[in-house]
Amino acid sequence: MNKPFCQIMAMAFSLCFLTGCMATPATDAVASHMEEMVPADAVAPRELTVPEHVSLEKESLGCGSILFDADVYADLQDVPATFEVTPHEMTVEEVRHITELLTGPATAYQPYADTRAELTRRKSMLEQEATGAEADQAMLEYLEAAVEEAPEAITKVAFDWDSVPDWQAPGAGPYSVMLEGETGTARIHVKETVYRYSACKDVTSIPASWIDASYAFRPEAPEFPVEDARETAFRTLEMLGLAGYAILDDQTETCCFLSNARPQGYGYVFTATRTVGSQASVWPGNSWWTESCVPAVVAPWDTEAVTIWVGKDGIMALSVQGASDYGIVPEQQARMVPFDIIVENAKKQLLYLFATDDGDTGSEESVVVHDIRLVRGTIQQKDRPANGISVPLWMFTFTHTVKDADIVETYSIFINAVDGAYVNPRVTLAQIS
């Protein structure tokens, strides 16, 4: 069974792909290693020969095919050697400081539910507007159930920051806070290396690309330019002291702010990751693996990234996931496997991933690798799997098409630039098991 893995704003979705009818190739799959194993033919980054484009003839396997027609993006000026990374479990002081920067003056309360009257009002409004769309029906069902359990009245209890258990203490766990200020009620949720903030407790921020036929509306373009939104996101990173993070412009997309299954506005969502040497770190996204061919080396925790959702009035939501502490970044440069071996390993791994897929559509399918780039990622250490190691990685992004099923999706696989092994910095051991 295939398990493509998607992370956007720390929300994970398991999507089952029905693919298959490929025979198993006779060659061996790419070996995965839990420790850095530098081959004898590894070279310094600036000695590496990397073309601007990779074109490989289509290779058939069963009823499928794999084709490389990819631009290559690699800045080899500064590729530091591997170094240790540890999880950063945010302290209460850090959380409070970040929250106060985002909300300004606000009164903190323990989480409280909406009253029956408020939920009934929302249900009545949606009933008047409902079109029969799937999203409308799902929201109406939720509100109907929520009304039955909602309290007639609520008593707000002040949130005591001093009483929140430290993450290192036994029994520490996730906590949420409501924050009432001049512009409304915001909320935060904190769990270990994850921090989520929403400027309005009743509004959900989602990429506009998620708005499909199940909704009663079509997404619109934001009313303000992306340049203004990007400047807001950049200033927010500075305000939070995240100077080592860079916004990934090619990951920027429009977004929608939803309440009661209806748009409250549109904006832009930005993803920022750390820059290590001259490489951007890998960002949350789709990766491909199968139960029969899982990477032996995976991420020790969620992929580190900051996601910022910007509306016309400012920050609508912000999340930090996979918060990490970096060791000393060495001046020494990594020793890297020759690029032609990396490409061969990626091709072999893709053949194995689809050959060991136990789905079966009986349909023609194809894989086209269209983007290859050098990134940085954190994977588990061999002897201390709770800790990570930062390594340079080659990311191969491909489009997977199943013709008769009208399936067209984009995924990535990763090859360790140091030892040529198949790894995955976007999925954890818990997620694949």
C-alpha positions as CSV (number, residue, x, y, z in Angstrom):
1,M,0.0,0.0,0.0
2,N,1.4,3.4,-0.9
3,K,1.7,6.1,1.7
4,P,2.4,9.5,0.1
5,F,3.0,11.9,2.9
6,C,1.9,15.5,2.9
7,Q,2.6,18.1,5.6
8,I,1.2,21.6,5.4
9,M,1.1,23.7,8.4
10,A,1.8,20.6,10.5
11,M,-1.4,18.9,9.3
12,A,-0.8,15.4,8.0
13,F,-3.0,13.7,5.4
14,S,-2.6,10.1,4.3
15,L,-3.6,9.7,0.7
16,C,-3.9,6.2,-0.8
17,F,-2.7,5.9,-4.4
18,L,-3.9,2.9,-6.4
19,T,-0.9,2.2,-8.5
20,G,0.9,-0.9,-9.6
21,C,1.2,-3.7,-12.2
22,M,5.0,-3.2,-12.3
23,A,7.3,-6.2,-12.2
24,T,10.2,-6.2,-9.7
25,P,13.5,-5.3,-11.4
26,A,16.5,-7.7,-11.1
27,T,18.9,-5.1,-9.7
28,D,19.3,-4.3,-6.0
29,A,17.5,-1.3,-4.3
30,V,19.7,1.5,-3.1
31,A,21.0,0.7,0.4
32,S,20.1,3.0,3.3
33,H,22.5,3.7,6.1
34,M,22.0,5.2,9.6
35,E,25.5,6.7,9.7
36,E,27.6,8.8,7.5
37,M,29.5,6.6,5.2
38,V,31.7,8.6,2.8
39,P,32.6,6.6,-0.4
40,A,36.2,6.6,-1.6
41,D,35.2,8.5,-4.8
42,A,33.5,11.4,-2.9
43,V,34.8,14.9,-3.8
44,A,34.6,18.4,-2.4
45,P,31.5,20.3,-3.5
46,R,33.3,22.7,-5.8
47,E,34.9,19.7,-7.6
48,L,31.5,18.2,-8.3
49,T,30.4,18.2,-11.9
50,V,26.7,19.0,-12.0
51,P,24.9,19.8,-15.3
52,E,22.1,22.3,-15.6
53,H,19.7,19.7,-17.0
54,V,19.4,16.0,-16.8
55,S,17.7,14.0,-19.6
56,L,17.5,10.2,-19.5
57,E,15.6,8.0,-21.9
58,K,12.3,6.7,-20.7
59,E,12.6,3.4,-18.9
60,S,9.7,1.0,-18.9
61,L,8.7,-1.3,-16.1
62,G,5.5,-3.4,-16.5
63,C,2.7,-1.0,-17.5
64,G,4.6,2.1,-16.2
65,S,7.5,4.3,-17.2
66,I,10.1,6.6,-15.6
67,L,11.5,9.6,-17.5
68,F,14.1,12.2,-16.3
69,D,13.7,15.6,-17.9
70,A,14.8,17.8,-15.0
71,D,16.4,21.2,-14.4
72,V,19.1,21.0,-11.8
73,Y,19.5,23.7,-9.1
74,A,22.7,23.4,-7.0
75,D,24.7,26.2,-5.3
76,L,28.0,24.4,-4.4
77,Q,29.8,27.5,-3.0
78,D,29.3,26.5,0.6
79,V,28.1,23.0,1.5
80,P,29.1,22.4,5.2
81,A,29.9,18.9,6.5
82,T,27.4,17.1,8.6
83,F,26.7,18.3,12.2
84,E,24.4,17.5,15.1
85,V,20.8,18.8,15.5
86,T,18.7,18.4,18.6
87,P,14.9,19.0,19.1
88,H,14.0,22.4,20.6
89,E,11.0,22.0,22.9
90,M,9.8,25.5,23.4
91,T,9.7,26.9,26.9
92,V,6.7,28.6,28.3
93,E,8.7,31.9,28.4
94,E,9.4,31.6,24.6
95,V,5.8,30.7,23.8
96,R,4.5,33.7,25.8
97,H,7.0,36.0,24.2
98,I,6.1,35.0,20.7
99,T,2.4,35.1,21.5
100,E,2.6,38.7,22.9
101,L,4.6,39.8,19.9
102,L,1.8,38.5,17.6
103,T,-1.3,39.6,19.6
104,G,-0.2,42.7,21.4
105,P,-2.1,43.4,24.6
106,A,-4.5,40.6,25.2
107,T,-6.1,38.7,28.1
108,A,-5.3,35.0,28.3
109,Y,-7.9,32.4,29.1
110,Q,-8.1,28.7,29.2
111,P,-9.8,27.2,26.2
112,Y,-13.6,27.6,26.3
113,A,-16.4,26.3,24.1
114,D,-18.9,28.3,22.0
115,T,-22.3,28.7,23.7
116,R,-25.4,26.9,22.3
117,A,-26.7,30.3,21.2
118,E,-23.6,31.1,19.2
119,L,-23.5,27.7,17.5
120,T,-27.2,27.9,16.8
121,R,-26.7,31.3,15.1
122,R,-24.0,29.9,12.9
123,K,-26.1,26.9,12.0
124,S,-29.0,29.1,11.1
125,M,-26.8,31.3,8.9
126,L,-25.4,28.4,7.0
127,E,-28.8,26.8,6.5
128,Q,-30.0,29.9,4.8
129,E,-27.0,29.9,2.5
130,A,-26.5,26.2,2.1
131,T,-26.2,25.0,-1.5
132,G,-26.0,21.2,-1.0
133,A,-22.2,21.3,-1.4
134,E,-20.3,18.6,0.5
135,A,-18.4,21.1,2.7
136,D,-21.8,22.8,3.6
137,Q,-23.3,19.4,4.6
138,A,-20.3,18.4,6.6
139,M,-20.3,21.8,8.5
140,L,-24.0,21.5,9.2
141,E,-23.6,18.0,10.6
142,Y,-20.8,19.3,12.8
143,L,-22.8,22.2,14.1
144,E,-25.9,20.1,14.7
145,A,-23.9,17.7,16.9
146,A,-22.0,20.6,18.6
147,V,-25.3,22.4,19.5
148,E,-26.5,19.4,21.4
149,E,-23.3,19.3,23.5
150,A,-22.8,23.1,23.9
151,P,-23.2,24.8,27.2
152,E,-25.9,27.4,27.7
153,A,-23.3,29.7,29.2
154,I,-19.6,29.7,29.8
155,T,-17.4,30.9,32.6
156,K,-14.0,32.1,31.3
157,V,-11.1,31.1,33.4
158,A,-7.9,33.1,33.3
159,F,-4.9,31.3,31.9
160,D,-2.0,31.3,34.3
161,W,1.3,31.2,32.3
162,D,3.2,30.4,35.5
163,S,1.2,27.2,36.0
164,V,2.1,25.7,32.6
165,P,4.4,22.7,33.2
166,D,7.8,22.9,31.7
167,W,8.4,20.5,28.8
168,Q,11.2,18.8,30.7
169,A,8.9,18.0,33.6
170,P,7.2,14.6,34.0
171,G,3.6,14.7,32.7
172,A,4.1,17.8,30.6
173,G,1.8,17.9,27.6
174,P,0.2,20.1,24.9
175,Y,-1.7,23.2,26.0
176,S,-4.0,25.8,24.3
177,V,-4.7,29.4,25.1
178,M,-7.5,31.8,24.1
179,L,-6.3,35.4,23.8
180,E,-8.9,38.2,23.8
181,G,-7.7,41.6,22.5
182,E,-8.9,44.6,20.7
183,T,-9.2,42.9,17.3
184,G,-11.0,39.7,18.5
185,T,-10.1,36.4,20.0
186,A,-6.9,34.6,18.9
187,R,-5.8,31.1,19.9
188,I,-2.6,29.2,20.2
189,H,-1.7,25.5,20.5
190,V,1.6,24.3,21.7
191,K,3.0,20.7,21.7
192,E,6.7,20.0,22.1
193,T,8.4,21.3,18.9
194,V,5.1,22.7,17.4
195,Y,3.6,26.2,17.9
196,R,0.4,27.2,16.1
197,Y,-1.2,30.7,16.2
198,S,-4.5,31.8,14.7
199,A,-5.6,35.5,14.8
200,C,-9.2,34.5,15.0
201,K,-10.4,31.4,16.8
202,D,-13.2,30.7,14.4
203,V,-11.2,31.1,11.2
204,T,-9.3,28.3,9.5
205,S,-6.5,29.1,7.0
206,I,-6.1,26.8,4.0
207,P,-4.3,27.0,0.6
208,A,-6.6,28.2,-2.1
209,S,-5.7,25.1,-4.1
210,W,-7.6,23.0,-1.5
211,I,-10.9,24.7,-2.5
212,D,-12.4,22.1,-4.9
213,A,-15.8,21.1,-6.1
214,S,-16.9,20.1,-2.6
215,Y,-17.1,23.8,-1.6
216,A,-19.9,26.1,-2.6
217,F,-17.6,28.8,-3.9
218,R,-14.5,29.2,-6.1
219,P,-11.4,30.9,-4.7
220,E,-10.7,34.5,-5.7
221,A,-7.4,36.4,-6.1
222,P,-6.3,38.4,-3.0
223,E,-7.0,42.1,-3.1
224,F,-3.5,43.2,-2.3
225,P,-0.1,42.4,-4.0
226,V,2.0,39.5,-3.1
227,E,5.0,41.8,-2.6
228,D,3.2,43.6,0.3
229,A,2.4,40.3,1.9
230,R,5.9,39.0,1.5
231,E,7.2,42.1,3.2
232,T,4.8,41.5,6.1
233,A,6.0,37.9,6.4
234,F,9.7,39.0,6.3
235,R,9.1,41.6,9.0
236,T,7.4,38.9,11.1
237,L,10.5,36.7,10.9
238,E,12.7,39.6,12.0
239,M,10.3,40.4,14.8
240,L,10.4,36.9,16.1
241,G,14.2,36.8,15.9
242,L,14.3,34.2,13.1
243,A,17.0,35.8,11.1
244,G,18.5,32.5,10.0
245,Y,15.3,31.6,8.1
246,A,14.6,32.5,4.5
247,I,11.3,32.7,2.7
248,L,11.0,30.1,-0.1
249,D,9.5,32.2,-3.0
250,D,8.7,29.1,-5.1
251,Q,6.6,27.7,-2.3
252,T,4.4,30.8,-2.0
253,E,0.7,30.4,-2.8
254,T,-2.6,32.1,-2.4
255,C,-4.8,31.0,0.5
256,C,-8.3,31.3,1.9
257,F,-9.5,32.2,5.3
258,L,-12.6,30.1,6.1
259,S,-15.4,30.3,8.7
260,N,-18.6,28.4,8.6
261,A,-17.6,26.9,5.2
262,R,-17.5,30.4,3.7
263,P,-14.5,32.6,2.7
264,Q,-13.8,35.5,5.0
265,G,-11.0,36.7,2.8
266,Y,-8.0,35.7,0.7
267,G,-4.2,36.2,1.1
268,Y,-0.9,34.5,0.7
269,V,0.9,31.7,2.6
270,F,4.7,31.8,2.9
271,T,7.0,29.0,4.0
272,A,10.4,29.8,5.5
273,T,13.3,27.4,6.4
274,R,16.8,27.8,7.7
275,T,19.6,28.4,5.3
276,V,22.7,26.2,5.9
277,G,25.7,27.3,3.9
278,S,24.3,28.1,0.5
279,Q,21.4,25.7,0.7
280,A,17.8,26.1,1.8
281,S,16.6,23.5,4.2
282,V,13.9,21.1,3.0
283,W,10.4,22.3,3.6
284,P,7.2,20.3,4.5
285,G,5.6,18.7,1.5
286,N,4.8,15.5,-0.3
287,S,7.2,12.6,-0.3
288,W,6.7,9.1,-1.7
289,W,7.4,5.7,0.0
290,T,5.8,2.3,0.1
291,E,5.4,-0.2,2.9
292,S,7.6,-2.7,1.0
293,C,10.4,-0.1,0.4
294,V,10.6,2.3,3.3
295,P,13.7,4.4,3.9
296,A,15.8,3.1,6.7
297,V,16.9,6.7,7.6
298,V,14.1,9.1,8.3
299,A,13.5,12.4,10.2
300,P,13.8,12.3,14.0
301,W,10.9,14.8,14.3
302,D,8.7,16.9,12.0
303,T,10.4,18.9,9.2
304,E,11.5,22.3,10.6
305,A,9.7,25.2,9.0
306,V,7.8,28.4,9.8
307,T,4.5,29.0,7.9
308,I,3.0,32.5,7.8
309,W,-0.5,33.2,6.5
310,V,-1.0,36.9,5.5
311,G,-4.3,38.6,4.9
312,K,-5.0,42.2,4.0
313,D,-5.0,43.2,7.6
314,G,-1.8,41.4,8.6
315,I,-0.9,38.0,10.0
316,M,-3.8,35.6,10.1
317,A,-2.0,32.5,11.2
318,L,1.5,31.4,12.0
319,S,3.0,28.0,12.8
320,V,6.4,26.8,13.8
321,Q,7.0,23.0,13.5
322,G,10.0,20.8,14.1
323,A,11.8,23.5,16.1
324,S,15.4,22.5,16.3
325,D,18.7,23.5,17.9
326,Y,21.7,23.4,15.6
327,G,25.2,22.5,16.7
328,I,28.2,24.4,15.4
329,V,28.0,24.6,11.6
330,P,31.5,23.4,10.5
331,E,33.7,25.4,8.2
332,Q,34.8,22.1,6.7
333,Q,33.0,21.3,3.5
334,A,31.1,18.0,3.0
335,R,32.5,15.3,0.8
336,M,29.9,14.4,-1.8
337,V,29.2,11.4,-4.0
338,P,29.6,12.1,-7.8
339,F,26.4,13.5,-9.3
340,D,26.1,10.7,-11.9
341,I,26.0,8.1,-9.2
342,I,23.4,10.1,-7.3
343,V,21.1,10.2,-10.4
344,E,21.6,6.5,-11.0
345,N,20.7,5.8,-7.4
346,A,17.6,8.0,-7.6
347,K,16.4,6.2,-10.8
348,K,17.0,2.8,-9.3
349,Q,15.1,3.9,-6.2
350,L,12.1,5.1,-8.2
351,L,12.0,1.9,-10.1
352,Y,11.9,0.0,-6.8
353,L,9.3,2.2,-5.2
354,F,6.9,1.6,-8.0
355,A,7.8,-2.1,-8.4
356,T,7.1,-2.8,-4.7
357,D,3.9,-0.8,-4.7
358,D,1.1,-3.3,-3.9
359,G,-1.8,-1.3,-5.4
360,D,-3.1,-2.3,-8.7
361,T,-5.1,-0.1,-11.1
362,G,-4.2,-2.0,-14.2
363,S,-3.8,1.5,-15.8
364,E,-0.9,3.1,-17.6
365,E,1.1,5.2,-15.3
366,S,4.2,7.4,-15.6
367,V,6.8,9.1,-13.5
368,V,8.5,12.2,-14.9
369,V,11.3,13.7,-12.8
370,H,11.3,17.5,-13.6
371,D,13.3,19.1,-10.8
372,I,16.5,18.2,-9.0
373,R,18.0,20.4,-6.4
374,L,20.5,20.4,-3.6
375,V,18.9,21.1,-0.2
376,R,19.7,20.6,3.5
377,G,17.8,18.2,5.7
378,T,17.8,16.6,9.2
379,I,17.8,12.8,9.5
380,Q,18.2,10.5,12.5
381,Q,21.6,9.7,14.0
382,K,22.4,6.0,14.1
383,D,23.3,5.6,17.7
384,R,21.0,8.4,19.1
385,P,17.8,8.3,17.0
386,A,16.2,10.9,19.2
387,N,18.8,13.4,17.8
388,G,19.4,14.4,14.3
389,I,22.2,15.1,11.9
390,S,22.1,17.8,9.2
391,V,23.2,16.6,5.8
392,P,23.2,17.8,2.2
393,L,20.5,16.0,0.2
394,W,19.6,15.8,-3.5
395,M,15.8,16.2,-3.8
396,F,14.2,14.6,-6.9
397,T,10.7,16.0,-7.5
398,F,8.5,14.1,-10.0
399,T,5.0,14.1,-11.4
400,H,3.2,10.8,-11.0
401,T,0.3,10.2,-13.5
402,V,-2.2,7.4,-13.6
403,K,-3.9,7.8,-17.0
404,D,-7.3,6.1,-16.6
405,A,-7.8,7.3,-13.1
406,D,-7.1,10.9,-13.9
407,I,-4.5,11.0,-11.1
408,V,-1.8,13.6,-11.4
409,E,0.2,14.4,-8.2
410,T,3.7,15.7,-7.4
411,Y,6.1,14.1,-4.9
412,S,9.8,14.0,-4.0
413,I,12.4,11.5,-3.0
414,F,15.7,12.2,-1.4
415,I,19.2,10.9,-1.9
416,N,21.9,11.6,0.7
417,A,24.6,13.7,-1.1
418,V,27.3,12.3,1.3
419,D,26.8,8.5,0.9
420,G,24.2,8.1,-1.9
421,A,21.6,6.4,0.3
422,Y,17.8,6.7,0.0
423,V,16.6,8.8,3.0
424,N,13.5,10.8,3.9
425,P,13.7,14.0,5.9
426,R,9.9,14.6,5.7
427,V,8.6,11.5,7.5
428,T,9.3,10.2,11.0
429,L,9.7,6.6,12.2
430,A,6.4,6.9,14.0
431,Q,4.6,7.9,10.8
432,I,5.9,5.1,8.7
433,S,5.3,2.5,11.4
